[in-house]
């Protein structure tokens, strides 16, 4: 998805208890009410840049919004 100020490959995921709306449900990851810990599982990361292995790629931050 393209967004102003975002790279072409950026996207938005919605981690929340209730649906963010029918138009956003494709990117909705249902989460429990209250605090939770999101985890990222990496399968066969690349050894060449950009790679999480050498630090040239970093996990984008999770931003809490109201």
Beta strands, then each sheet from edge to edge (+ up, - down):
strand 1: 14-16
strand 2: 28-30
sheet 1: 1+ 2+
end
